[in-house]
Amino acid sequence: MSIVYILVPIAILFVLIAIGVFFWAVKGEQFSDLNKQGHSILFEDDKEQHNKSND
């Protein structure tokens, strides 16, 4: 039963760290444009090939 006195504060610490990281990511605008990364993966090669053909 004494292990509970150690595990509960550790669990609370982990939750506080996770909440802090989440708010840090929101403050840093990590979630401002969720579609940008998906579009950059799909259309990145097209832009590079288009630029090479213009040179």
C-alpha positions as CSV (number, residue, x, y, z in Angstrom):
1,M,0.0,0.0,0.0
2,S,2.9,2.3,0.6
3,I,3.8,2.2,-3.2
4,V,0.6,4.2,-3.8
5,Y,2.1,7.1,-2.0
6,I,4.9,7.1,-4.6
7,L,2.9,6.3,-7.7
8,V,0.1,8.9,-7.3
9,P,2.5,11.9,-7.1
10,I,4.4,10.6,-10.1
11,A,1.2,10.2,-12.1
12,I,0.1,13.7,-11.1
13,L,3.5,15.0,-12.2
14,F,3.2,13.2,-15.6
15,V,-0.3,14.7,-16.1
16,L,0.9,18.2,-15.3
17,I,3.9,17.8,-17.7
18,A,1.5,16.6,-20.5
19,I,-0.9,19.5,-19.9
20,G,2.1,21.9,-20.0
21,V,3.4,20.5,-23.2
22,F,-0.1,20.7,-24.8
23,F,-0.5,24.4,-23.8
24,W,3.0,25.1,-25.0
25,A,2.2,23.6,-28.4
26,V,-1.1,25.6,-28.6
27,K,0.7,28.8,-27.7
28,G,3.4,28.1,-30.3
29,E,0.6,27.8,-33.0
30,Q,1.5,24.1,-33.7
31,F,-2.2,23.4,-34.5
32,S,-3.0,26.6,-36.5
33,D,-3.0,24.9,-39.9
34,L,-3.5,21.2,-39.8
35,N,-3.8,20.7,-43.6
36,K,-0.5,22.4,-44.5
37,Q,1.7,19.5,-43.8
38,G,-0.5,17.1,-45.7
39,H,-0.5,19.3,-48.7
40,S,3.2,19.9,-48.6
41,I,3.8,16.2,-48.7
42,L,1.5,15.7,-51.7
43,F,2.6,18.6,-53.8
44,E,6.3,19.1,-52.8
45,D,7.7,17.1,-55.8
46,D,5.5,19.0,-58.3
47,K,6.9,22.3,-57.2
48,E,10.5,21.0,-57.5
49,Q,10.0,19.5,-60.9
50,H,8.2,22.7,-62.1
51,N,11.2,24.8,-60.9
52,K,13.7,22.5,-62.6
53,S,11.9,22.7,-65.9
54,N,11.9,26.5,-65.8
55,D,15.7,26.7,-65.4
